[in-house]
Amino acid sequence: MADIVILGAGISGHTAALHLSRKLPPGSTITVVSPNADWNWIPSNIWVGVGRMKAKKVLFKLAPVYRRLGVTFHQAKATAIWPDGDETDQRPGVDIEFTEPGRAGQTQRIRYDFLINATGPQLKFGMTPGLGPEGNSLSVCTADHAVHTAEELKRVIEEMKQGAERTLVVGMGHGICTCEGAAFEYVFNVDHELRAAGVRDKARLIYLTNEADLGDFGVGGMVFKQSGYETTSKLWTESLFRERGVEAIVGAHVEKVEPGAVHFETLDGKHHTLNFDFAMLLPPFGGVGLKAFAPDGTDISDTMFAPNGLMKVDADYSGKPYDQWRAADWPSTYQVPGRDNIWAVGIAFAPPHQISTPRKSANGTVITPSPPRTGQPSGEMGKAVALTILDRIRLGDQAKPHEASLAKLGAACVASAGADLRTGSAAAMVMVPVVPDKERFPTGRDLRYTRGEIGLSGHWTKLALHYMFIYKAKALPGWHLIPE
């Protein structure tokens, strides 16, 4: 018997909970801790953010699903881990603070035998003055953010219908942001809506990104093989931007956002101001602020967490030069060093290095995308750790850990515009593996599977995935047959 605690109910944490609930032996327990009452299929927030989909289509309540699965659910945030127990109890524990109405602010210490940190990111809007919904820009990071953003987009479109010319900016709100793919998808959804409303000629649409080149996506770009020829994601993406008339500003670090104006620095060290009427800018991510303590109360957070608050796992954090890194330096089991019962998955784990080439501006400002760790790879990590724990319960120390290395896993990204069956289009990309491995492949990736295509079929795929993964997340009959 074992007590398992999962911190976070996003793609990684929820996936782990589903697989554990299906195979966990009687007498064991699963407890999920999440500050949110709802599960959010975040990839479809893009459609919510342009008004093509209602928020209720991307959300559902977690408590009824977990109740049906026999999983204990606490609507709360984790604040501290006691990996060696405390002075009153040697069993490891984790402190939580309830966010549920009626219990908000109350605290509790939960004991565990196995712990999965899947807390996801802290949205660090505060790293850029004026960034975010509480400041002077918009976001699609949550369903609520996306609803507000759709309302603002509708307002701007109505102004253009009255003859006004407007500037719309979409992109990254800081030099170290990740999720360039989400901004890429959103800018082309905005383009789609402007065309559908008949006001594209009234709009200046700008993509503002920390990528040094279009098509980098925080993964160092890709090489595609199509019809016997090789092409790069840079050329492929640039052609799409030219075709749609979307301007691109690359290598940019947003310094501050004022009402109607974004100020940014570029890699050449120059400072710029761009006036806007609508700006959706994504924030950088960081750890959620978890602490770790020894039994006597000594703070040991720096032994388990990187400076950005993300948890250290089985990766090489030695800090050797970027050009000496190998794909094998990335984690495979996500177990925390020295802790045989703690794992960190999804965005919660600390990447060992950048995938994109590290760059600084002429002034020394870091302007480099952080590695993406969302979507399909997050689900694979959650499942792998769940299976590892199940084997540990069954076989003890003889169990071998399951692996889900980003240096071996592939990922598909479907950036779709529109949300119906006849008028949508999509830029679909597949890369294998996510982290380039130039020891195995000359281009870093397997050209048999790494490709990019544009068309309606990709859009249909995105629609199908939307409904399939929400069905799976609800743990409806046969959910386990749907791959991660």
LINKA-V558529 format. One record per backbone hydrogen bond with DSSP energy under -1.0 kcal/mol. CO is the residue of the C=O (numbers start at 1). NH is the residue of the N-H. If there is no record, write none. Layout:
co:CO nh:NH
co:CO nh:NH
This chain:
co:2 nh:29
co:3 nh:113
co:3 nh:114
co:4 nh:31
co:5 nh:116
co:6 nh:33
co:7 nh:118
co:10 nh:14
co:11 nh:15
co:12 nh:16
co:13 nh:17
co:14 nh:18
co:15 nh:19
co:16 nh:20
co:17 nh:21
co:18 nh:22
co:19 nh:23
co:20 nh:24
co:25 nh:28
co:29 nh:4
co:30 nh:72
co:31 nh:6
co:32 nh:74
co:33 nh:8
co:37 nh:62
co:39 nh:60
co:40 nh:42
co:41 nh:44
co:42 nh:45
co:44 nh:48
co:45 nh:49
co:47 nh:52
co:48 nh:51
co:54 nh:57
co:55 nh:58
co:58 nh:41
co:60 nh:39
co:62 nh:66
co:63 nh:67
co:64 nh:68
co:65 nh:69
co:66 nh:71
co:72 nh:32
co:74 nh:34
co:74 nh:76
co:75 nh:99
co:75 nh:100
co:77 nh:97
co:79 nh:291
co:80 nh:95
co:81 nh:293
co:82 nh:85
co:82 nh:93
co:89 nh:86
co:92 nh:112
co:93 nh:82
co:94 nh:110
co:95 nh:79
co:95 nh:80
co:96 nh:108
co:97 nh:77
co:98 nh:105
co:100 nh:103
co:103 nh:106
co:106 nh:98
co:108 nh:96
co:110 nh:94
co:114 nh:5
co:115 nh:343
co:116 nh:7
co:117 nh:345
co:122 nh:124
co:122 nh:286
co:123 nh:125
co:124 nh:127
co:125 nh:128
co:128 nh:131
co:129 nh:257
co:130 nh:136
co:132 nh:135
co:132 nh:137
co:138 nh:281
co:142 nh:146
co:143 nh:147
co:144 nh:148
co:145 nh:149
co:146 nh:150
co:147 nh:151
co:148 nh:152
co:149 nh:153
co:150 nh:154
co:151 nh:155
co:152 nh:156
co:153 nh:157
co:154 nh:158
co:155 nh:159
co:156 nh:160
co:157 nh:161
co:159 nh:164
co:160 nh:163
co:166 nh:204
co:167 nh:277
co:167 nh:278
co:168 nh:206
co:169 nh:280
co:170 nh:208
co:171 nh:282
co:174 nh:177
co:175 nh:368
co:177 nh:370
co:179 nh:183
co:180 nh:184
co:181 nh:185
co:182 nh:186
co:183 nh:187
co:184 nh:188
co:185 nh:189
co:186 nh:190
co:187 nh:191
co:188 nh:192
co:189 nh:193
co:190 nh:194
co:191 nh:195
co:192 nh:196
co:193 nh:197
co:194 nh:199
co:195 nh:198
co:199 nh:202
co:200 nh:203
co:202 nh:166
co:204 nh:168
co:205 nh:247
co:206 nh:170
co:207 nh:249
co:208 nh:172
co:209 nh:252
co:211 nh:251
co:213 nh:216
co:216 nh:219
co:216 nh:221
co:222 nh:233
co:224 nh:231
co:226 nh:229
co:229 nh:226
co:231 nh:224
co:232 nh:236
co:233 nh:237
co:234 nh:238
co:235 nh:239
co:236 nh:240
co:237 nh:241
co:238 nh:242
co:239 nh:243
co:240 nh:244
co:241 nh:246
co:247 nh:207
co:249 nh:209
co:251 nh:267
co:253 nh:265
co:256 nh:263
co:258 nh:261
co:260 nh:276
co:261 nh:258
co:262 nh:274
co:263 nh:255
co:263 nh:256
co:264 nh:272
co:265 nh:253
co:266 nh:269
co:267 nh:362
co:270 nh:266
co:272 nh:264
co:274 nh:262
co:278 nh:169
co:279 nh:138
co:280 nh:171
co:282 nh:173
co:284 nh:124
co:286 nh:122
co:291 nh:81
co:292 nh:300
co:294 nh:297
co:298 nh:294
co:300 nh:303
co:301 nh:304
co:301 nh:305
co:304 nh:312
co:306 nh:309
co:308 nh:287
co:310 nh:306
co:311 nh:350
co:313 nh:315
co:321 nh:324
co:322 nh:325
co:326 nh:329
co:327 nh:330
co:329 nh:316
co:332 nh:404
co:334 nh:344
co:336 nh:339
co:339 nh:342
co:341 nh:115
co:342 nh:336
co:343 nh:117
co:345 nh:348
co:346 nh:349
co:348 nh:311
co:359 nh:367
co:361 nh:364
co:365 nh:361
co:375 nh:379
co:376 nh:380
co:377 nh:381
co:378 nh:382
co:379 nh:383
co:380 nh:384
co:381 nh:385
co:382 nh:386
co:383 nh:387
co:384 nh:388
co:385 nh:389
co:386 nh:390
co:387 nh:391
co:388 nh:392
co:389 nh:393
co:390 nh:394
co:391 nh:395
co:392 nh:396
co:395 nh:398
co:396 nh:399
co:405 nh:408
co:405 nh:409
co:406 nh:435
co:409 nh:434
co:411 nh:431
co:413 nh:429
co:415 nh:427
co:417 nh:425
co:425 nh:417
co:426 nh:455
co:427 nh:415
co:428 nh:453
co:429 nh:413
co:430 nh:451
co:431 nh:411
co:432 nh:446
co:437 nh:441
co:441 nh:444
co:444 nh:437
co:446 nh:449
co:446 nh:450
co:450 nh:225
co:451 nh:430
co:453 nh:428
co:455 nh:426
co:456 nh:460
co:457 nh:461
co:458 nh:462
co:459 nh:463
co:460 nh:464
co:461 nh:465
co:462 nh:466
co:463 nh:467
co:464 nh:468
co:465 nh:469
co:466 nh:470
co:467 nh:471
co:468 nh:472
co:469 nh:473
co:470 nh:474
co:471 nh:476
co:472 nh:475
co:476 nh:479
co:478 nh:481
co:479 nh:482
